[in-house]
């Protein structure tokens, strides 16, 4: 079994420390496709409930499409200046992925058929219940992938900014998002034109509670 070295741990913490939300980007920077796909592949390694991988990434690099997105994003200039806008979508019908996810695991000898049938039944049962569960799961798991994407981007030397301020209904209409998916956030991606303003963090003593309140 391989072990993570001390140096590798340091690299991860350095990326976390260096990542900041950047709102001013160098215009005209094109991210090579292989680097963009490496970032997306890293994001897709994020954990998810039942390994259903609830996220979809709508990658917007076309300049005309970014201009179309601009008013939907309340005219935030970073949308058109960045190299790419990645819309992170959550799957509210992720249970439909269960058969293929676990079927592949069975085919590769990673799981007995009986275990697969039990898990698939549990998943479908959870999604049949009325209530906020499917949407909550979509947002939760897509957000995990979004954070991993931001860290991967920083590891590749790019900057990002998560955006919750946009008209979700207008976005769905303009970009023809299927009903199965809900917009979770937009991520701008590119090279910073200038350093982000430093932000303060509350001390851990005000944010961490051990064992019980």
C-alpha positions, 0 to 999 in steps of 0.5 A: 500500500502506498503512503502519502509522503510528508512533501505531498501533504505540504503541497496540498496545504500550500494549494489550500493556502494559496487559493483565493477567490479572484474576480479580475482576470487577464483577458484572452488567456486560453487554457490548453484543453489537456490542462482543462481536462486534467482539472475536470478529471481531478474534480470528478474524483470527489466523493459522493453519496453512494458514488452516484457522482451527482455533478455535471459540469457545463464548461462555457468557453465560447465568447458569445456564450459568455456574453449571453451569460453576463446579464444572467450573472448580474453583469459581473465582469469576471464572466467575460474576462475569465478563460472559462465559466464552469456551471456546476449542476446537481443531479436530482435524479442521480438514482438513475445512475445506480445501475450503471455505477454498480453494474460496472463494479460487478463486471470488474469483480469489485462487488458481488451481484447480491450486494449490488442489488441491495444497494441499488434497492436502497438508493431507489427507495431513498429517492422515492420518498417525497421531500427535499432529499434529491435536491439536497443530495444534488447540491451537497455532492456537486458542491464537493466536486466544485471545491475539488475543482477549485483546488485542482485549478490552483494546483495547475496555476489557475485561479477561480471564483465561486459565484452564487449570484446569478439568475438560475431560472434564466440560466436554465432557459438560456443554456437549455439545462434539462429538468434533471439538473439544478444549477448549484454555482458558477465558477470562473476560471483563468489567470488572475490580473491582480492578486485577490484581496486578502480575506480574514478568517475567524479563529478556530475557537469560534468555529470548531466545537468538539464532541458536543455544544 
